[in-house]
Amino acid sequence: MIFNKFYTLEPEKQSRIINASLKEFAKNGYERASTNEIIKEADISKGSLFNYFKSKKELYFFLIDYVAEIIENMYDEIDLNETDFFERIRDVGIIKFNIMKKVPQAFDFINAIGKEESEEVKSEIKNKSKIIIENGMSRIYKNIDFSKFRDDIDINKTINIINWTMLSFSEQQRNSLNSFEDVSMELLGEWDDYFDIMKRCFYK
């Protein structure tokens, strides 16, 4: 999809529309989200939203692509010279934390789409999410020195265990927050504790 009319707007107005839309969809989900509330929050004239996006669904998937680009940019900041598995994951956590503080509404939206149940968008979300996750994992683990892991363990199964732990920890933290605006550095400290345990279990 090409959004030429939207991209001709002043950057400040683009940001107002994006942030208002992220906030409304994150708060109410796809079906209950109100374009009238988005228009009000963004302080734009009634009906003008659909000059830029043909429908609520088109706006919704524009936002998914928008947050996917934020995630891609996050992966671009990864230092591939750091080959230690746990140091790499910690670095990714710090990068993610800093981006969360800058654009918390984007991560609130990501959290919401993970729980979206609307049949109108659910399957498309699943397909897009799968691609984003697979691409992200391949980039996070690029150039990792797996020789540091114990010789008597299955590396693939070990990585699965670590991934499941990370996903479970992330879900637990998401459920404890009203918004990613509330995320703090204490989160990284707690995650370091889990890292120490896993390093003792899986490293030589």
N, C-alpha and C positions, 0 to 999 in steps of 0.2 A: 504494500500500500504506500502511496505517495501522498504526503500531506503538505503540498506546496503552499496553500493559503495559510496554514498554521505557522509554517516556518518563515513567512514574510512578516509576522508580528514582531514587535519589539521583544527582546529577550525577557524583559521584566514581566510583560504580559503573558508570554509563554509559560514562565515559571508560575505565575498566579494560577493559570488554568491547570497546569500539571499538578501542582501541590494541592489545589482544591479537589481535583479529581481523585488523586491518591488517597486523600483524607476521607472522602465520602465512600469510596469503594472499600477501603480498609475498615471503616466503621460499620457499614451496613451490608456488605456483600454485593454481589452483582445484581440480583433481582430487586432488592430493596433500595439500592442506591438511587438517589434522586438527582436528575440533571438540573432541576430547579435549584437545589441546594448548591450544586457545583457552580452554577451561574452566579448565585448570590455570594458565595464565598470568594469567587474569583473577581467579583465586581465587574462583570461584563454585561452587556445588554441581553435581554431575553431573546432567545432564538439564535443569537450569534454563534453559540457553541456548535450548532449544526451547520454553520458555514464552513467550519474547519473539519468536522467529523460527521460522517453521514448518519451515524446511529450511536446509541450507547454502547453497543457491542464493539463497534470500530474503535471508539475511544478507549474501551477497556483493553483491547488487544494492543493498541498503541502504547498504553501504559506498561503492559507486560514487556513489550520490546524495549521500552525506555529503561525499565529496571534491569532487564537482561544486559543492556549496554553498560549500566553501572557496574554490574557484576563482572563483565568482561574487562572493564577498565581496572577493576580490583585485581584481577589475575595478572594484568600487565605489569603491576607493581611488584610481583613476586621476584625475589632475588634467586635466580636459578643457579648461582654460584654456591648457595647454601645447600649442601647435599645431605646433611643430617635430617632424617625424616621428621623427628620431633621438633627440631629447631625450625624447619620449614613450616610445619603446621602452626607453630606458635607465631611465626612471622605473619602468616596469613590471618591469624586471629587478630593481631594488632592492626593490620591493614583494614580488616573488616570493621573492627571497633571504631577506627578513625572515620571511616566512611559512614557508619551508622550515626555518629554524632553530627556529621554534616547534613545528611539527608535521612533522618529517622523515619519520615513519612514513607519513603520508598521501601524500607524494610518492614514497616507496618503493613504495607500493601502486599509484599511478598508473603508475609505470615498469613494474611487473609486469603490469598489465592490458593495457598496450600490446604485450606479448609473449605474451599468453595464447593458447593453441592449442586449448583444450578446445572440442569441437563443441557441448557443452551450453550454453555461454555466449558463444561467439565472435561470432555474428551480432548478438546484443543489445548486446554491448560496442561493436561497430563502429557501430551506429546511434546509441547514446548518445554515443560519442566524436565522431562527425560533428557532432551538434547542439552539443556543448560547444565544439568548435573553431570552428565557423562563428559562433556567438554571440560567442565571445571575440575573434575577428578583427574583427568589426564594431564592437565596443566599443573595442578598442585603437585603431582607425583613425578613430574618430568625431572630427569637427571638425579634422582634420589640414589644414594649409596645403600643398597639393600644388603651389602655384605656385613653391616653392623648387626644385623639380626642373627639370632641363634641359628646354628646349623640344623638343629633337630626339630624345627617347626616349619610348617607350611606357610610360605610368605603370603600367598593369596588369601588363605583363611585368616591369617593374622591381620592383614589389611582390612578384611571384612569386619573383623571384631572391632578394630579401631574405628572404622567408619560408622558402625552401628553405635558405638559409644559416643562418638561426636554428635551424631544425629539425635540420639536420645537426650544428651546433655543440652543441645541447642533447643530441642522441643520443650524440655523442662523449663529452661530459662525464658523462652518466649511466652509460655503460659503464665509465668510469674510476673510479667511486665504488662502494664497498661499500654505503654508505647515504648519504642526503642529510644525515645528521648530519655528514658529513665535508666538506660544501661550504664554501668559503671565499671571502672578498672578492677573492682573486686572480682568481677566475672573472670577476667584473665588469670587472676591469682588462684581462683578455685580450679580453673582448667589446668593450670600448671601442676596442681596436686595430682590430678588424674594422669597427666603426662609422666610424672615421676614413677607412679605405680606401674604404668604400662612399659616404661623403659626398663624397669627392673625385671619385668616379666619376659620381655621379648628381645632385649639386647644381650649380646655376649658379655 
